[in-house]
């Protein structure tokens, strides 16, 4: 494929915040943005969104693009043009949108689906993990809410289509039982209930779904006082570990994300786990290669969130997937709170053979990913 046209422009994400869309040979891709961000994420932009749009519109690619591995030539060209030592200096959102658009155009030129350009031998579909009840930073503006950021449904169906139906059904029932009047920026139900009240409610659906929870502990950790500040209690590190272990033993969640502050690798290793429970790193690892290596070496986690726009380079995202599989770490490919209508996350989840895809349940920006995953299943 000859790269004939590369154009970038500003669009708005699902929260109405500016982000970037890149079009290559008529095929477009866009990047989401996160509200809950880890300290080790690649910065979204080099200098600004405007700088990156101008930079992409001025790029020249004097070569053809015919395979995923050709991203190496793209990244080399960016480093050469802008004199970067590390291509991620270009900015994660801009780099991801550009690389994604190139892969889409490549797939179209070869009459393939996007996932086939990544891995034509992909067979196993990821299990959806849908944010059903929200809290934490995603409930800002609400006077009372759970401190945990997300309570997730992991359906027990045998196909993508069945799992989506299960999630939608349980999500609707939860709304009725909570008497919820609104949803947050990810489409999850808002509630004033405490963490254990929510978990009690979710336990009633155990025949259809397993429980997942994103504690997002860094968002309510006081680094100066070294304590976790809940609305009704302040817990020390040891007390937080004991509290999370109590919840694991009582409610048997499939996975627990970021149960401790993002620097506490040793503490993560003290959280209870077995072959059916996954202790997941998100802020801990931030889709950052060196952080993933440290987490694997210290056995801090047995699963991790991977967010493509948290890194920027899809080449490095592929390497992170390989590292996870080498170290028996389960993988969850994840959306962000500020999403776009781009459905490529489904292709990346299937192509990279993620164990789970975390892309929400409700709202057009979430449903489009699940619809695409179902379309891939039907095509096979």
Helices and strands as residue ranges (DSSP letters): E 6-12, E 18-24, E 27-30, H 49-58, G 68-70, H 71-82, G 87-90, H 92-109, H 114-119, E 127-134, G 136-139, E 150-155, H 160-178, H 195-203, E 209-214, G 217-220, E 221-222, E 227-229, E 234-235, H 237-251, E 255-257, H 265-268, E 278-281, H 289-297, E 303-306, H 308-311, H 314-326, E 330-334, H 344-351, E 356-358, H 364-379
